[in-house]
Amino acid sequence: MKFTIFHSPDPDDAFMFAPLQLGLIEAPFEIEHKIMDIQTLNELTLKGETDVSAISFHAYPYVKDKYFLLTTGASVGDGYGPLIVSKKEDLKEIQEIAVPGNLTTAYLVLQIFMKKIDWHPKVKFMRFDEILPAVSEGKVESGLLIHEGQINYKKYNVNPMVDLGAWWKDRKGTILPLGGLVLSRRLEKYKDEIKEILKRSFEYALKHPEPCLEFAKKYARNLSDEENRKFVSMYVNKWTIDLGEEGKKAVEDLLKEAKELGIINKDIKIDWV
């Protein structure tokens, strides 16, 4: 049996899947890897065109008729997460913010944040890797950073305004779940075996980090080796191996609050594997 794993071009995803891609562990399946940015992955999964895919938790209610959500492979922020930056000093003065896709969890949490503090800037959608340079060059007033932007924003002469992961932790006392892996219902027969081989890859990477970090470096856009290691450690951790009951509840609570606020208008019940 052959299936394809779709994931993003980021050091944390590269690190997680390195044992499979480098042949460091054996797999009972033929596995292909396709790499695309998270908004594109969300859109492909909406169409049901992926087998196993990284996805924003925000997007899951819109694809649940076609996919299970795995308890392994998650990226969460524990007191850190998407970062609002600007060249301005006062958040309430900002009238425009660039965000990395309408189905990203970063945008979902931003919408919750905006409602809670009664802040209503104009939203502009941009590719995630274009946002930080655009803010630095004054093309947009502010931006919402995901991926490596959360680490290297200091190189771009911008001010950190709000860390939404820290804001979430202060409010809720929990981790902020950002992204996970979905499994097509077409592969339901193999769901347990696929989950197990993925989990083995993540466990191997954490136990034998050096070859996996070396592999991840090619995706570490403008990050030093030390920054690459830091970024990977932020988003590949015990929660990646398995969300457990606490992590699953954090995902469910995030979607529940978004539904109560009218941000999500779909059924939010999750079919976990």
Backbone bond lengths (Angstrom), bond angles and torsions (degrees), N, CA, C in turn:
res aa  C-N    CA-C-N  psi(-1)  N-CA   C-N-CA  omega(-1)  CA-C   N-CA-C  phi
1 M - - - 1.453 - - 1.527 109.18 -
2 K 1.308 116.17 138.55 1.458 122.60 -179.36 1.517 109.57 -119.70
3 F 1.331 116.86 138.86 1.454 119.40 171.48 1.522 108.86 -144.73
4 T 1.328 115.60 165.77 1.457 121.94 -176.76 1.520 109.93 -115.80
5 I 1.318 115.46 134.53 1.460 121.86 173.20 1.520 107.96 -100.83
6 F 1.319 116.16 124.03 1.457 122.48 177.07 1.529 107.44 -103.37
7 H 1.316 116.96 126.12 1.458 118.10 176.66 1.520 110.56 -148.26
8 S 1.320 115.88 172.84 1.462 120.65 -171.10 1.532 111.75 -86.93
9 P 1.326 117.05 160.00 1.462 121.90 -177.35 1.527 111.58 -85.39
10 D 1.330 115.39 58.93 1.454 120.89 -174.09 1.525 110.22 -127.18
11 P 1.322 117.20 153.67 1.460 119.37 -176.30 1.524 113.76 -59.81
12 D 1.326 117.44 -35.50 1.467 118.28 -177.54 1.524 111.18 -67.82
13 D 1.331 117.61 -43.72 1.463 120.18 176.98 1.530 110.98 -65.39
14 A 1.336 116.11 -42.84 1.465 119.43 179.06 1.521 110.45 -60.35
15 F 1.311 116.73 -42.17 1.469 122.13 179.18 1.533 110.64 -61.64
16 M 1.322 117.02 -46.67 1.464 122.08 -177.59 1.516 112.88 -60.42
17 F 1.325 114.73 -41.59 1.467 119.92 -174.19 1.527 113.11 -95.80
18 A 1.341 117.34 -1.81 1.461 120.52 -178.83 1.528 113.01 -55.53
19 P 1.339 120.20 -43.47 1.471 118.92 -179.92 1.523 113.01 -57.40
20 L 1.319 117.30 -35.40 1.470 120.17 177.30 1.524 110.76 -74.36
21 Q 1.320 116.49 -44.46 1.462 119.51 -176.28 1.534 112.33 -70.32
22 L 1.319 116.45 -30.93 1.464 120.35 -178.61 1.526 112.90 -91.88
23 G 1.327 116.41 -1.54 1.459 119.60 -179.48 1.517 113.66 71.93
24 L 1.334 116.75 25.50 1.461 120.84 -179.85 1.523 112.06 -77.69
25 I 1.327 116.01 -19.29 1.463 120.96 171.65 1.529 107.33 -130.89
26 E 1.297 115.77 154.20 1.459 120.56 179.46 1.523 109.61 -89.80
27 A 1.313 115.03 142.33 1.460 120.81 178.07 1.525 109.23 -120.91
28 P 1.340 116.52 139.87 1.464 119.82 179.66 1.521 112.48 -80.49
29 F 1.333 116.05 5.11 1.468 120.93 -179.89 1.521 109.45 -126.03
30 E 1.320 116.02 161.60 1.467 120.90 168.61 1.514 107.09 -88.08
31 I 1.327 116.32 120.91 1.464 120.99 -173.53 1.515 110.43 -119.61
32 E 1.320 115.90 129.59 1.463 122.98 173.80 1.527 108.09 -108.77
33 H 1.334 116.21 148.78 1.465 120.67 178.82 1.531 109.20 -117.99
34 K 1.327 116.45 133.06 1.462 121.85 173.92 1.521 108.25 -125.52
35 I 1.314 115.93 135.48 1.457 121.17 -171.17 1.526 110.45 -117.25
36 M 1.339 115.78 123.17 1.466 122.93 -179.16 1.523 109.34 -148.62
37 D 1.337 116.97 158.62 1.463 119.30 179.69 1.530 110.10 -68.35
38 I 1.335 115.89 159.72 1.456 120.68 -169.14 1.528 113.06 -63.64
39 Q 1.331 118.41 -36.76 1.462 118.55 179.18 1.529 110.77 -65.34
40 T 1.330 117.28 -39.62 1.461 120.60 176.18 1.528 110.59 -63.13
41 L 1.327 117.35 -40.88 1.460 120.65 177.58 1.528 110.76 -62.83
42 N 1.334 116.77 -41.73 1.462 119.52 176.42 1.528 110.87 -58.59
43 E 1.327 116.35 -43.68 1.465 120.86 -177.32 1.523 111.77 -68.56
44 L 1.337 117.56 -41.38 1.462 120.60 177.68 1.525 111.10 -63.48
45 T 1.332 115.48 -39.68 1.459 119.91 -179.42 1.518 110.93 -69.79
46 L 1.308 117.67 -33.99 1.469 120.34 173.40 1.524 111.09 -55.89
47 K 1.323 116.08 -34.49 1.467 121.21 -179.80 1.527 112.08 -85.98
48 G 1.329 117.28 -3.09 1.458 120.44 -179.43 1.508 113.73 74.46
49 E 1.342 117.43 25.48 1.462 121.25 -172.21 1.532 113.58 -98.06
50 T 1.332 117.98 10.59 1.459 120.05 179.85 1.531 110.13 -120.10
51 D 1.325 116.05 154.73 1.469 121.99 175.94 1.530 109.53 -89.86
52 V 1.327 114.74 -70.24 1.461 121.99 171.29 1.524 105.94 -118.58
53 S 1.326 116.62 130.81 1.461 118.06 -175.02 1.515 111.85 -145.70
54 A 1.340 114.68 143.06 1.457 119.26 164.58 1.522 107.47 -65.85
55 I 1.314 115.63 143.41 1.460 120.06 -177.86 1.525 108.51 -151.79
56 S 1.309 116.54 151.06 1.458 120.48 171.42 1.525 108.84 -73.17
57 F 1.333 117.10 137.76 1.462 118.80 176.89 1.532 111.11 -58.06
58 H 1.322 116.49 -31.11 1.463 120.81 175.98 1.525 111.69 -54.87
59 A 1.322 116.84 -36.22 1.465 121.32 -173.98 1.525 113.12 -79.48
60 Y 1.330 117.64 -19.49 1.467 118.40 -171.06 1.525 114.38 -57.04
61 P 1.340 121.03 -44.27 1.468 118.65 -179.77 1.530 113.75 -56.94
62 Y 1.319 116.91 -23.10 1.462 120.90 -177.93 1.536 112.53 -87.26
63 V 1.340 116.78 -8.66 1.474 119.68 -178.07 1.523 112.41 -124.77
64 K 1.330 117.78 3.27 1.469 120.25 -170.50 1.517 113.04 -64.24
65 D 1.324 118.06 -21.68 1.463 119.26 177.32 1.527 111.38 -69.13
66 K 1.333 116.77 -18.70 1.470 121.36 -177.87 1.530 113.07 -111.45
67 Y 1.342 118.16 -12.92 1.465 120.29 -169.80 1.521 113.11 -140.15
68 F 1.345 114.36 150.27 1.456 122.70 164.45 1.531 107.70 -92.26
69 L 1.324 116.32 157.52 1.462 121.36 173.11 1.526 108.49 -107.85
70 L 1.335 116.22 125.64 1.454 120.97 -177.40 1.531 111.25 -82.47
71 T 1.327 116.16 145.79 1.464 119.92 175.54 1.522 111.43 -82.94
72 T 1.315 118.21 -7.32 1.457 122.38 175.26 1.529 109.64 -107.28
73 G 1.337 116.26 152.18 1.460 120.43 176.18 1.512 115.42 92.60
74 A 1.339 117.95 13.05 1.466 120.53 -176.24 1.527 111.83 -81.64
75 S 1.325 115.04 152.63 1.462 122.76 169.68 1.524 107.46 -114.91
76 V 1.312 116.05 122.88 1.467 120.19 179.82 1.519 109.10 -130.76
77 G 1.312 115.20 155.07 1.455 121.03 173.77 1.516 109.54 -107.37
78 D 1.300 117.01 125.26 1.456 121.41 -179.75 1.527 108.65 -105.42
79 G 1.336 115.30 80.44 1.463 120.66 -176.16 1.512 113.40 90.18
80 Y 1.315 117.55 8.86 1.464 123.34 176.94 1.521 107.90 -151.02
81 G 1.339 115.40 161.27 1.459 118.73 -178.81 1.513 111.33 174.57
82 P 1.327 117.97 -152.59 1.461 121.25 -179.67 1.527 111.51 -53.91
83 L 1.315 115.01 140.22 1.460 120.93 -170.11 1.528 110.81 -120.70
84 I 1.335 115.93 128.53 1.467 121.18 173.55 1.521 107.92 -87.72
85 V 1.344 115.79 126.28 1.464 120.57 177.41 1.525 109.79 -127.83
86 S 1.319 114.65 156.99 1.459 120.92 178.95 1.516 108.70 -161.60
87 K 1.314 116.93 166.41 1.455 120.08 170.76 1.525 110.09 -90.94
88 K 1.323 116.42 -7.61 1.459 120.81 176.67 1.521 109.68 -84.96
89 E 1.323 115.74 171.32 1.464 121.67 -177.45 1.528 112.49 -105.37
90 D 1.334 116.67 -30.25 1.464 121.39 -173.41 1.523 109.70 -109.41
91 L 1.314 116.63 118.06 1.469 121.27 -177.71 1.520 111.94 -57.41
92 K 1.319 116.52 -42.16 1.478 120.18 -175.07 1.530 112.56 -67.63
93 E 1.329 117.36 -15.33 1.470 120.78 176.71 1.517 112.25 -81.24
94 I 1.336 116.32 -15.34 1.465 120.72 -175.34 1.524 110.06 -78.33
95 Q 1.313 116.06 128.49 1.454 120.95 -176.94 1.531 113.03 -112.99
96 E 1.326 117.35 2.11 1.464 120.70 -178.95 1.528 109.38 -149.60
97 I 1.325 116.19 138.81 1.456 120.17 177.06 1.527 109.91 -140.24
98 A 1.311 115.81 133.61 1.465 121.69 176.64 1.524 108.26 -90.49
99 V 1.333 116.52 133.60 1.464 121.29 -178.75 1.524 109.70 -129.29
100 P 1.356 116.63 156.05 1.470 120.41 -170.56 1.524 115.73 -93.92
101 G 1.313 118.18 45.16 1.468 119.55 175.29 1.518 112.24 118.81
102 N 1.334 116.06 138.22 1.463 119.94 -172.10 1.516 113.83 -72.25
103 L 1.351 118.87 -16.96 1.460 120.00 179.12 1.524 112.86 -108.23
104 T 1.327 117.55 7.88 1.452 119.24 175.83 1.525 109.65 -70.71
105 T 1.320 115.90 148.43 1.459 119.84 176.75 1.525 110.10 -66.75
106 A 1.315 117.24 -30.39 1.464 120.53 176.13 1.530 110.00 -55.96
107 Y 1.322 116.77 -45.50 1.461 120.12 179.43 1.524 111.47 -68.35
108 L 1.325 117.21 -36.50 1.456 120.71 176.93 1.528 110.60 -59.49
109 V 1.330 116.58 -49.24 1.464 120.37 -178.91 1.527 110.23 -66.80
110 L 1.325 117.09 -36.24 1.466 120.14 175.54 1.525 110.59 -59.16
111 Q 1.335 117.07 -43.17 1.464 119.73 179.57 1.527 111.68 -63.05
112 I 1.336 116.31 -39.49 1.459 119.41 176.18 1.530 109.71 -62.78
113 F 1.325 115.98 -45.89 1.464 121.75 179.12 1.532 110.91 -58.42
114 M 1.322 116.68 -46.13 1.461 120.16 -177.81 1.525 111.23 -62.43
115 K 1.330 116.33 -40.60 1.460 119.66 178.55 1.530 111.30 -65.59
116 K 1.319 116.28 -39.15 1.458 120.39 -176.17 1.528 112.59 -69.99
117 I 1.327 117.79 -30.89 1.472 119.16 -178.87 1.530 112.01 -107.89
118 D 1.330 116.63 6.55 1.470 121.75 178.33 1.530 111.76 56.63
119 W 1.334 114.35 53.17 1.471 122.59 179.67 1.523 107.25 -120.14
120 H 1.320 117.22 129.69 1.471 119.67 -171.57 1.529 112.80 -133.60
121 P 1.319 117.57 62.60 1.465 118.88 176.69 1.528 111.17 -71.37
122 K 1.313 115.23 159.00 1.467 120.54 172.78 1.523 107.95 -71.29
123 V 1.328 116.18 136.50 1.460 121.44 -177.98 1.523 110.13 -101.17
124 K 1.315 115.47 132.28 1.466 121.63 177.42 1.521 108.23 -122.40
125 F 1.337 117.60 124.50 1.457 121.48 -179.05 1.527 109.89 -87.19
126 M 1.343 114.69 131.71 1.457 121.05 179.51 1.529 108.88 -142.04
127 R 1.341 116.17 160.95 1.461 119.35 170.89 1.525 108.59 -61.55
128 F 1.335 116.17 141.65 1.456 120.33 -174.21 1.519 112.71 -56.19
129 D 1.345 118.26 -35.45 1.459 120.57 -175.26 1.524 113.03 -84.52
130 E 1.330 117.64 -2.29 1.462 121.45 177.26 1.528 112.21 -97.78
131 I 1.342 115.96 -13.15 1.467 119.33 -171.35 1.516 112.58 -69.99
132 L 1.325 117.70 -49.42 1.467 120.41 -176.88 1.525 112.10 -61.70
133 P 1.343 120.37 -47.67 1.462 119.08 175.90 1.528 112.82 -60.07
134 A 1.341 117.08 -36.52 1.471 120.41 -179.49 1.521 111.21 -64.73
135 V 1.335 117.02 -40.34 1.467 119.75 177.03 1.522 109.95 -67.29
136 S 1.320 116.50 -44.09 1.463 121.18 -178.74 1.524 111.77 -60.40
137 E 1.343 115.84 -37.08 1.464 120.67 -177.68 1.523 112.94 -88.83
138 G 1.330 117.26 2.39 1.458 120.58 177.33 1.511 114.50 77.84
139 K 1.331 117.67 16.22 1.467 120.42 179.50 1.521 111.86 -78.28
140 V 1.324 117.12 -25.82 1.466 122.44 172.67 1.529 107.37 -136.30
141 E 1.330 115.86 152.93 1.461 120.00 -175.82 1.520 112.98 -70.52
142 S 1.325 116.19 -36.31 1.464 119.79 -178.35 1.520 108.75 -152.57
143 G 1.324 114.99 167.63 1.456 119.15 -179.83 1.511 110.83 -148.39
144 L 1.322 115.05 155.59 1.458 122.44 176.78 1.522 107.29 -106.34
145 L 1.326 116.60 114.85 1.457 121.98 -172.59 1.516 111.64 -97.99
146 I 1.325 115.49 134.54 1.453 122.45 170.63 1.531 107.33 -123.62
147 H 1.319 115.94 176.93 1.465 121.98 178.12 1.530 110.89 54.62
148 E 1.334 117.07 -140.25 1.459 120.11 -169.98 1.523 113.72 -67.94
149 G 1.342 117.40 -16.86 1.463 120.21 177.72 1.515 112.89 -57.92
150 Q 1.340 116.21 -28.46 1.463 120.07 178.88 1.527 112.10 -67.07
151 I 1.333 116.18 -19.73 1.471 121.50 -178.61 1.531 111.07 -99.39
152 N 1.336 117.26 -44.08 1.470 119.24 -168.50 1.524 114.42 -103.52
153 Y 1.328 117.96 15.67 1.470 120.30 -178.96 1.529 111.83 -60.76
154 K 1.344 117.88 -27.12 1.462 120.60 -177.67 1.523 112.19 -63.56
155 K 1.310 116.56 -21.57 1.465 120.60 -179.97 1.529 111.83 -76.56
156 Y 1.345 117.04 -7.46 1.460 120.68 -172.63 1.533 113.50 -112.34
157 N 1.324 117.32 11.29 1.459 121.02 175.51 1.532 112.24 56.64
158 V 1.329 115.34 48.66 1.469 120.64 175.66 1.531 108.43 -124.88
159 N 1.326 115.40 160.84 1.459 120.74 -178.35 1.525 110.65 -99.50
160 P 1.340 118.06 131.76 1.461 119.33 172.00 1.530 109.00 -73.93
161 M 1.322 116.94 126.04 1.467 120.76 -177.00 1.529 111.79 -101.12
162 V 1.337 115.93 -54.58 1.463 120.54 -178.78 1.518 108.97 -144.45
163 D 1.324 116.25 128.73 1.457 121.66 169.05 1.525 106.36 -92.80
164 L 1.327 116.74 110.72 1.463 120.17 -174.72 1.526 112.21 -68.12
165 G 1.325 117.71 -25.37 1.458 120.03 175.80 1.519 111.47 -69.63
166 A 1.343 116.51 -40.01 1.461 120.62 176.26 1.524 110.50 -68.07
167 W 1.329 116.20 -41.79 1.475 120.73 177.30 1.530 110.58 -59.82
168 W 1.327 116.18 -41.86 1.466 121.15 179.75 1.522 110.95 -64.29
169 K 1.319 116.53 -43.82 1.465 120.97 -179.37 1.533 110.73 -64.18
170 D 1.326 116.15 -41.03 1.464 120.00 178.79 1.526 111.19 -63.77
171 R 1.329 116.07 -39.15 1.469 121.35 -178.29 1.510 112.65 -75.18
172 K 1.344 115.77 -48.11 1.462 121.50 -167.95 1.524 113.73 -105.86
173 G 1.335 115.66 -19.68 1.455 119.26 -177.52 1.518 113.96 72.87
174 T 1.348 116.76 19.86 1.462 120.50 -175.94 1.526 110.50 -132.00
175 I 1.333 113.28 169.43 1.464 120.19 171.68 1.529 109.49 -65.44
176 L 1.330 114.99 158.48 1.464 121.04 175.06 1.524 108.23 -106.80
177 P 1.338 118.13 107.27 1.469 120.43 178.72 1.526 110.11 -76.40
178 L 1.320 116.15 129.63 1.465 120.74 -174.86 1.527 112.83 -110.71
179 G 1.320 116.81 -51.18 1.458 119.18 -178.10 1.503 112.08 -145.63
180 G 1.308 115.90 158.38 1.454 121.45 179.04 1.507 111.27 -146.95
181 L 1.315 115.52 -166.48 1.463 121.93 178.84 1.518 109.74 -116.88
182 V 1.322 115.58 135.66 1.458 120.74 173.56 1.521 109.84 -110.46
183 L 1.336 114.40 154.41 1.464 122.63 -179.09 1.514 108.24 -125.98
184 S 1.323 116.48 125.17 1.462 120.69 -178.41 1.524 111.02 -60.45
185 R 1.322 115.82 139.55 1.464 120.81 176.81 1.530 111.19 -65.05
186 R 1.326 117.57 -16.65 1.465 120.44 173.96 1.515 111.45 -61.96
187 L 1.344 115.35 -26.34 1.467 121.26 -176.78 1.527 111.77 -102.02
188 E 1.320 117.06 19.79 1.470 120.19 -175.67 1.529 112.40 -54.34
189 K 1.317 116.82 -36.92 1.468 121.14 -179.20 1.527 111.55 -57.90
190 Y 1.344 116.61 -30.05 1.464 121.07 -174.68 1.532 112.29 -107.92
191 K 1.321 117.84 10.57 1.459 120.70 -168.91 1.527 113.65 -58.67
192 D 1.315 117.47 -41.19 1.465 119.52 -178.45 1.528 111.61 -69.54
193 E 1.341 116.82 -41.43 1.466 120.71 179.47 1.535 110.84 -65.91
194 I 1.334 116.31 -40.25 1.458 119.65 -179.79 1.524 110.16 -66.81
195 K 1.320 116.27 -44.90 1.464 119.04 177.96 1.528 110.42 -58.00
196 E 1.313 117.69 -41.91 1.459 121.21 -176.54 1.528 111.54 -65.69
197 I 1.327 118.05 -41.38 1.461 119.15 -178.92 1.527 110.61 -70.30
198 L 1.326 117.52 -34.70 1.459 119.96 176.02 1.526 110.63 -65.53
199 K 1.318 116.11 -45.45 1.464 120.90 179.36 1.530 110.98 -60.45
200 R 1.314 116.83 -39.04 1.463 120.64 177.08 1.522 111.32 -61.93
201 S 1.323 116.97 -38.24 1.464 120.78 178.37 1.522 110.49 -63.00
202 F 1.321 116.57 -44.25 1.465 120.27 -177.95 1.532 111.01 -68.11
203 E 1.321 115.72 -40.11 1.474 119.73 178.62 1.530 110.86 -64.30
204 Y 1.331 116.37 -42.20 1.464 120.49 179.55 1.523 109.96 -61.82
205 A 1.329 116.89 -44.45 1.464 120.47 -178.20 1.524 111.37 -59.89
206 L 1.325 116.91 -41.73 1.459 119.97 -179.19 1.529 111.93 -71.35
207 K 1.329 116.79 -31.58 1.462 120.13 179.95 1.532 112.14 -81.68
208 H 1.334 116.99 -27.63 1.472 122.42 -178.29 1.536 108.23 -129.62
209 P 1.338 116.99 69.80 1.470 119.34 -169.37 1.520 116.07 -71.12
210 E 1.324 118.85 -28.69 1.469 119.36 -168.91 1.531 114.09 -60.00
211 P 1.354 120.24 -52.37 1.472 117.90 179.27 1.521 112.31 -64.41
212 C 1.312 116.73 -29.13 1.459 120.82 -178.81 1.525 110.89 -75.77
213 L 1.331 116.78 -36.90 1.462 120.16 174.72 1.528 110.90 -66.30
214 E 1.333 115.97 -39.32 1.460 119.87 177.87 1.524 110.30 -61.58
215 F 1.323 116.50 -41.98 1.459 121.15 177.80 1.524 110.61 -65.08
216 A 1.333 116.80 -39.00 1.468 121.27 -176.51 1.527 112.19 -69.77
217 K 1.346 116.96 -21.64 1.468 120.51 -175.93 1.517 112.99 -57.85
218 K 1.329 116.57 -31.05 1.468 118.62 -177.70 1.534 112.10 -67.37
219 Y 1.330 116.20 -17.00 1.464 120.95 178.88 1.528 111.52 -103.88
220 A 1.323 117.44 3.37 1.467 121.70 -175.72 1.517 109.95 -87.41
221 R 1.303 115.81 80.44 1.459 121.67 -176.44 1.534 110.74 -62.48
222 N 1.312 115.97 115.29 1.465 121.89 174.49 1.531 112.55 58.29
223 L 1.334 116.95 32.00 1.461 121.22 176.20 1.526 109.39 -116.17
224 S 1.323 116.12 138.59 1.464 120.55 172.26 1.529 108.52 -72.10
225 D 1.324 115.84 170.05 1.466 119.18 177.40 1.522 110.82 -58.67
226 E 1.318 116.88 -41.45 1.464 120.79 179.83 1.525 110.96 -65.13
227 E 1.335 117.01 -41.69 1.468 120.76 179.16 1.523 110.76 -67.81
228 N 1.327 116.13 -36.82 1.457 120.57 177.26 1.529 110.64 -60.99
229 R 1.326 115.51 -45.57 1.467 120.73 179.32 1.540 109.87 -62.63
230 K 1.321 116.49 -42.97 1.465 120.46 -179.96 1.522 111.15 -62.58
231 F 1.339 116.13 -45.86 1.461 119.72 -178.46 1.525 111.13 -62.73
232 V 1.327 116.85 -45.36 1.463 120.30 178.99 1.526 110.49 -59.66
233 S 1.333 116.55 -42.99 1.471 119.10 -177.91 1.520 112.02 -67.00
234 M 1.334 117.12 -24.74 1.464 120.09 178.31 1.525 111.52 -68.00
235 Y 1.343 116.22 -35.47 1.459 118.70 -170.00 1.528 115.29 -120.13
236 V 1.322 117.52 -0.17 1.462 120.15 171.39 1.522 106.33 -123.15
237 N 1.317 116.51 108.55 1.461 121.92 -171.19 1.532 109.23 -157.79
238 K 1.312 116.43 -161.21 1.463 119.73 -176.56 1.527 111.89 -60.41
239 W 1.319 117.55 -30.86 1.459 120.32 179.73 1.521 110.68 -69.06
240 T 1.337 116.31 -28.18 1.460 120.37 178.41 1.525 110.77 -69.06
241 I 1.322 116.80 -39.01 1.465 120.23 179.04 1.528 109.27 -62.30
242 D 1.310 116.53 -49.63 1.472 119.93 177.17 1.518 109.24 -161.31
243 L 1.322 116.13 130.29 1.459 120.31 -179.34 1.523 112.20 -65.03
244 G 1.327 116.77 -31.53 1.458 119.47 -176.81 1.521 110.71 65.70
245 E 1.302 116.23 -177.45 1.462 120.17 -177.33 1.522 111.91 -66.33
246 E 1.331 116.25 -38.76 1.467 119.72 179.88 1.528 111.30 -63.86
247 G 1.327 116.13 -44.93 1.456 119.75 -179.84 1.515 112.86 -67.26
248 K 1.330 116.69 -41.85 1.459 120.43 177.63 1.530 110.44 -60.39
249 K 1.335 115.82 -42.29 1.474 119.42 179.14 1.526 110.79 -63.88
250 A 1.341 117.10 -36.60 1.462 120.09 178.54 1.529 111.24 -62.48
251 V 1.331 116.58 -41.56 1.468 120.10 176.97 1.530 110.14 -63.96
252 E 1.312 116.16 -47.25 1.463 121.06 -178.02 1.530 111.24 -62.84
253 D 1.332 117.02 -39.83 1.466 120.78 179.72 1.527 111.59 -67.47
254 L 1.335 116.41 -38.15 1.470 120.49 177.30 1.528 110.26 -60.11
255 L 1.333 116.27 -49.49 1.463 119.99 -178.36 1.533 111.06 -67.11
256 K 1.323 116.42 -35.51 1.466 120.70 179.05 1.530 110.91 -63.05
257 E 1.331 116.50 -45.39 1.471 118.80 179.72 1.526 110.65 -64.95
258 A 1.340 116.38 -40.10 1.462 119.53 178.78 1.528 110.96 -62.56
259 K 1.323 116.98 -37.98 1.469 119.96 178.40 1.528 110.52 -68.58
260 E 1.325 116.68 -42.99 1.465 120.11 -179.80 1.524 111.99 -62.05
261 L 1.334 116.75 -30.21 1.461 121.42 179.47 1.530 112.70 -87.55
262 G 1.334 116.94 -0.69 1.461 120.78 178.41 1.512 114.47 80.34
263 I 1.333 117.58 13.94 1.469 120.84 179.92 1.524 110.14 -81.07
264 I 1.331 116.65 -37.60 1.465 122.93 175.34 1.528 108.15 -110.92
265 N 1.322 115.74 133.71 1.469 119.37 -179.00 1.531 112.19 -117.90
266 K 1.329 115.36 23.50 1.472 121.13 -179.09 1.514 110.10 -112.80
267 D 1.345 115.38 166.01 1.462 121.37 172.07 1.517 108.70 -62.02
268 I 1.328 118.04 128.99 1.457 120.61 -175.13 1.532 113.01 -104.80
269 K 1.317 117.04 7.48 1.471 119.04 177.11 1.526 108.95 -65.75
270 I 1.321 116.19 132.62 1.461 121.52 -174.75 1.521 110.91 -102.15
271 D 1.328 116.84 133.75 1.463 122.67 172.25 1.526 107.59 -95.78
272 W 1.334 116.00 97.15 1.466 121.72 -175.88 1.522 112.08 -84.47
273 V 1.309 115.81 147.68 1.465 122.77 165.72 1.516 106.11 -125.26
